[in-house]
Each structure stands twice: as structure tokens, then as C-alpha cells.
């Protein structure tokens, strides 16, 4: 089959990779100048296959009033005269039940663990250069009640095949001496040895290199904005772009935030809304006191990932911010978090700030699979888990498009 993949972020690029590996002819189209230029550019860099519990959780509800009112809160709400924002927010609140959160966690964990297998398969098969490291992930708790909640979550996930170790303060500091500056405030930690880290944007560029060099290479159309999908008699017949019409046998919407307006013109509401996030990238020196494992500061909702001689720091959620411009106030807040969490970091200089829009659905689950249009497929809406779930999602979609049963129950991620 000839398949057009719309979107060259990590989800689109892994989709193109696995479709091509399955023997199909693939064309990738994207508005940016190269792969991974939007949400995949400088994300949190963690491949957190076991840490996929959705943001929509009953534990979030008591914190919302203080978070929504504080300027430096991990989650900040900016109301807009936007019906989509209010519909998304109400759906999010409806998803904040224990039963729904448990169900979503179970489904995402299944996808996450499968994605780990797919990532490791890709790494073994292609050996891409993207600062990949299987260094594990350490969740650090400075609040006793949050730690108690995490222990209950750990017990639940253990029954689903997730390997996580409970660690006291001493064991935490022995594993990661860079945390000595906050040692007195650590109530406990949970370590997951199966987690990885890597540079998402570099993986995208490596996949482009691999796919261009392959027999029957993938064709790329960059700097090419998709204006609309043209449909007739229940199927898509072409992709209208600024450079003309692209035609194929099948089409995959994998363009993150761009998928929502394209689908809506066909009468499909994917319920994708932007959650703006921020990151800092520090260059390290031999004297820098930086972590080796990936770390999550649960209190401030900030993640840290080592990328060779760099440290990626990511966090914050802004609901209601449509642009990807960097908010200096949020950057300063993130810099304060770093200074408090790693007071002895000693980087080479000021960090490189970045902001991006995560394409999120209210319940936290992506859409993977068919649409009412018989040759249009979805692989989008991954929120903050795009890097983590991309490879598994791409393999599942490839199986579905070929009429095979995927390794993970795809019904959980179908368009409802």
C-alpha cells in the first residue's frame, strides 16, 4: 500500500518507520522544516513506560484550587472564551474518578510496556544515535501523604506486571548522590529499573536518515502545510497542501495538535486540546553534580533526564495557552525548582528554555486506529506521553492497517 503519514513528530516518524518496515510505500508530510520540530523538539526526554497514570485522577481534585490560583503552580488554568476549552475541562473532571483512573492506568500501562519492547527492538535493529540510556527512573517524594498514595499505586501496578522498588531515604541517596541537597526532606522514593531516556528530536532525525537510506526510501515533504483532507463516498481521496494534492491508498493523522482541525473538517471531534509544557536544557561540565538516572520531583511535577553531557528539565501544565512562545515567568519558576532540587548542579551556563503544546485528550488516552472513513487512520492525542508510547502505538496501528490482531487490545484506544 501507499500510505501518507501526516505529521513528522515522534509519533509520525515511528509510524512511518514501522509501516515501511512492514513493506509499505510511505510518504511523510509536515509543515515544519524537518522532523521533530514541534512537541518532540525538547520534551522531558523520559521514556516512562511504567509511569503512565493519567493526569485525570481523584488525587488531583483537592489540589486544583491552589494550583489554579497560584502563578507558579505546576498546573495553571487560563480561562478563554473557547467552548473547546470548557468542554475539555468538564470531560477531564468527569474522568477524575477512581474507577476511571484505574482503568486508564491499566490500559496505558499495557501500551507502555509494549512500547518498551518496540523501542528496544528499534534500537537493536537500527542503532540510532539519540543519547539513549537504560538508566531507570526514580520518583522522589517529599510529602508523606503523596508517598502513601504512591505506595498504593505501586501495589496496584505490581499486579499488572510493573517492576518497581520501594526505597527509603538512605537507599535513595546511595543510588543518586546528586540528591544530597534535599536529602533531609525526602520521605521515600520508588525506583523503576526498566525505564529509559533519550533525545526525542534526535530520534526523529535519526529515523529520517534511516528511512531515506532504506531500499524504496520514504519520501518526505517538509515545509508543506496540510490544509484539508478531501473525502468522497466515505473515503479520503487526497491531502490538499500548499504544494498541491497528495494521493495514496491510506492516510494516517499523526500530527498532534494539527490533527484536531483536520479531523473536524470531516465531522470528527478527536477532543484534543493543548496542554502547554516547558523545558530547560543545561550543558554540564565535569564538575556538575547531576543525576545519572531519570528523576521525577513529584511535589513540583518536574522531571529530570540525563542526555550525555546535558540535563533536560521539564514540567508545568498551562491550560488555555494556544501559542508555543516561552513564558519568562514559567522559566524562572522552573529554574527555581532546579536550584532547590539540585543546589550543587554547577552547569556550564544558563539553560536553553523551550515550550511546546502537548496534544492531550481529557482521559489521557491516545487515539489509535480506524475512523468512519475507511482509509483514514488515527495515531494522535498522546499528551505528555508521546515519546513513551510512540513506538508501541505505531506497531499497533501497523498491525491494524494490515488486518492483524495487535499485541495490545486496541479497542481501548479506538475513536468512540
N, C-alpha and C positions, 0 to 999 in steps of 0.2 A: 504494500500500500504506500501511497504518497501521503504524508501527514505534515500539516503545517502546525507548528507549535508557536503560539503567541505568548511571548514573554521569555526573556533571557536571564532572569534571576536564577537562583539556585534550584528552584522547583522546575522552571522551564528547561534549564540545562541538563538536569538529571533525567527529566522526561525524554529529552532529545537523545541522550546517551543510551538509555535502556531500550527505547524504540529502535534506534539504529542498530544496537547490539542484537536485537531480535530479528534483524534483516529487513527493516523497512527503510524507505527513502524519506528523508526528513528535511524540512525547511524550517528555520527559526527566524522569526521576525520580532524586532524590538525597536522602540522609539529612541533608545539611548545609543551612544556611540560604540558600545561594547557590552560584553556580558557582565552581570552583577553590578550594575551602576546605580541601582536604586536601593531597595531594602536590604539587599545582600551585601552592600558595599562595606559596612563597618559594624556589623551586628555584634552580639555578645560573644561569638566565636565558640560557644559551648555546644557540644553535641550531647544533649542531656536526655538520653533515651529513657531513663528511669524517672526523671523528674518532669513529668508532663501533666501534673494535676492542673485543671483549668483555673483561670482567674475567677471564674464564677463558682464561688464556694461559700457556704454559710459563714465560715470564719471571717470572710471579708466584710460582711454586713455591719458588725459593730464598729469597725474601723472607718467606714465610709464617711461619717460626718466630719471627723477630724481630718481625714485625708482630703476631702473635697474643699475644706475651708482653708487649709494651710498652703502657703505659697510654695514651700519646699517639700510637700508630701510626695511619697512615691507615686501616688495616683492623683491626678489633678483634673477636675472637670471644668470645662469652659462651655457654658450653655450657648447655643446658637439657635437662630430661627431656622432650624433644619429638621424637618419631620423625620428624616432618616436617623438623625442622632437620637431623638427621643424614642423612636420605635426600637432602635438597637438597645438603648439603655434599659427600657422596660423588659425586653426579652432577656437581657443579661440578668436583671433582678429575678425574673421568673426561674432562671437556671440556677440560682443560688440556693438550692435545696440539697440536703444531704444525699438523698437518693439519686438526684440528677448528677451531682458532683462525683459520686462513687461510680455511677455507670459510665460517665465520660472518662474518668480516670482509667477505668478498666479497658475501655476501647482505645484510648490514646496510648496506654502502656503497651498493649498488644502491637500497635503500629510502631511505637518507638523501639521495642525490642527487635522487631522485624527489620526496621530501618538500620539498626546497628549491624545486623548480618549483611545487609545490602551495601552499607558504607565500607565494611571490611572487605567484602567481595570486590568492590570497585577499586579500593586501594591495592589489593593484591594483584588485580588484573591489569591495572594501568600505572601504578606507582606515581600518582600525581604529586607535584611539589606544592603543598599548601600549608606547611608547618603543622602537619597532622601529628598528634601526640595522644597516646592512650594513657593519660596520667590520672584518671579518676576524678571524682568531684566530691568536694567537702562542703556540706551545708552547715553553717555556723549559726548557733542560736545564742542570743544574749537576753532572751526573755523566757522565763520559766514556763509560762502558760503556752507560748508558741512551741517550745520544745516538747511539752507534754502532748500537744496536738500532733506534732511531727512524729512522735513515737507511735501514736495510734495509726497514723497514716502509713508508717513504715511496716507495722504489723499487718495492715491490710494488703499492702503491695507485696509483702513477702509471700502471701498466699497466691499471688499471681505470677510468681517466678522471678521477682526482682531481688537481686542480691544487694543488701545494704547493711552496713555495720554501725552499731551504736558506739559512740566514743565519748569518754569523759574529757574534761579539760586538759588533763595531763597528756593523754593519748593524742589529743588534737594538736597540742603544741609540739609534741615529739614528731608528729608527721609533718607539720608545717611550721617551722620556727619563725617564719615571717609574721605569724600572728601574735608574737610575744607582746607587741604593744597594746593589745586589747585582752591579753590573757586573763586578767582579773575579772572581766565582765562576761566571759564565755560560760554559759550554763551547760553546754554539751554540743555535740556535733553528730552528723550522720554522714558516713563515707560510702560512696558507691564506686567500687573499683572499675566498673565496666564502662564508665563514661569517657568521652574523647573531647578533643579540642582541635580547632583548625581555623584557617583564614578562609572564610566563606567566599569572598570575592576572588581570591586566588584560585580556589577550586573551580569557580566558574570559568576563569580564563584558561585554566589547565584543560577543562573539558572542551572548550572551544578548540584549543590546539590539537587535542586528541581526535576530535571529530572532523576537523579539517584535513588531518593527515590520514584518515582511515580510507580504505577502499570504498568507492561510491560515497565520497565525503558528504557530510551535512552541509547544506547551503545556508548562509547567514545573510539576513537583510537587516543591517543596523541603520540607525538614523531614519527609521521607517515607521512612522506613526500609523497605527491601525485605526481607521475612522469608523468602520462598521463591519458587521458580518452580514452578508447578503444571503437571504434564505428564500426558498421556493418549495412548496409542497412538502413541508415538514423536514427539509434537509438544508444544510448550508451549501451554497454553490460558489462562494468565493469570499475573499477577505479584501475589502476596499482599503487601500493605503494611499498615502500621498504620492507614491511612486507607481500606482496602478493597482490592478486586481491580481491577487494570488489565488490560484485554484489548486485543489487537492482532493483526495478521496475522503480524508477525515481531517478534523480540526480540533486542537486542544487549547482551551483557555487556561493559561498558566501565568497570567500577567499580574497577579496580586491585586492591588487596588484598581488596576485598569480593567480587570475582569467584570467588575460590578456594572459600569455604564455600558459596556459592550453587550453583556447578557440582558440588561434591562431593555435595550432596544429591540430585543427579541421576545420581550414579555416575561423574562425570567428574573426574579429577585433573589440574588445569592446571599443577601443580608450580610454583606461585607462592609465594614466601617473602619476607618483608620485609627489606630492607636499609636500615637507618636512616641518614639523612644529615642534615647540619646546614648552616645558612647564617647569615650576618651581613649586615645591610644598613646601610651607612654613608650618612649625609647628608653631602654635600660642600659646600664653600664656594669662593669664587673663589680662595682661597689653597691649596686642596687640590692635592697633586701625585698625581693619579690617572691611570690609563691610559685611553686612548680606545678601543683595540682590546680585544677579549676576550683574556684571557691564562690559560694553564694552567701552574701550577708543577708540573712533572712529578715532582720529587723528593718533594714533600709531598702530591701528588694533590689540589691545591686550585685552584679555578677562580675567575676574577675577570671580572665583566661590568659595563660602564658602562650605567646606565639613567638617562639625563638627568643630573640633579644628584644621583644616588645611585650607590653602588658595591655590587654584590651579590657576596659571597664565599661559596663553598660547597665542602664537602668532607666527608671522613670516611665510613667504612662501618662500621656496627655490625651484626654478625650475631648474632641472638639477642635483640634488643631489640624487644619487641612493642608497647610504648607509644610515643606520639609526644611525650612530655614532653622538655623540654630538659635535657640533662645539663650542669651547670655546668663540669665538668672538660673536656668536649669543646669547649665555648665558649671557655674560657680557652686551650686548645691552638690553636684556630683564630685567636684574637686574637693569639697569639704569632707564628703564621705570617704574619699580615698585617703585624705590626710589623717582622719580619725581612725580608719581601719588599719592602714599601713603607715604609721607615723615615721618609720625609718626607711621608706621606699627608696629615696635618693635617685630619682630618674635623671636622665641626661638633660632634660629641659622641660618646658611646658608641654602639655599633651596636645594632640590633634583632636579637636572636637568634631562631632558628626551628629546628624539627626536623620531619622528615617520614619516612614509610615508603615506600620505592620498591618497587613490586611486581615482583620480579625472578624470572626463570627461570634454571636452572643454566647453560645455554649462552649466555645473553644475548639470545636472540631472542624477540620478542613472538609472541603467537598472534593471527592474523588469518584469519578465515574461518568455515567451516561447522562444525557439530558433528553427532553422530549424531542429534540431534533436528532434524527437517528445517526448522524455522522459528526455531531458536536459533543465533545467530552470536556470534563472539568478536572482540574488539578490546581486548586486555589483555596484561599481563605485560611492559611496556616497560622496566622497571627505571629506571635513571637517564637513559634516552633518550626519555622520554615526550614532552617538549616538542619535541625534534628530529624525532621520527618521526611525531607525531600526524597532521599534515595528509596525509602520504603514506599512512599506514595507513588513514585514513578514506576517501580516494579509492579505494584498493584494495578495501576492504570494500564500498563503494557499488557498484563495478563487479561484484563477485562476487554481491551480492544481486540485481542486475539481470540476471544471466546473461551478462555481458560479460567478455571477457578483459582483465585489468588490465595496465597498462604495465609492471609488475614481476611476476616469477614468484612467484605467491602460494604455490606448493607449499612453499617454504622456510619459511613461517610457519604452515603448517597444523597442526592438532591431530593428534599422532601416536598 
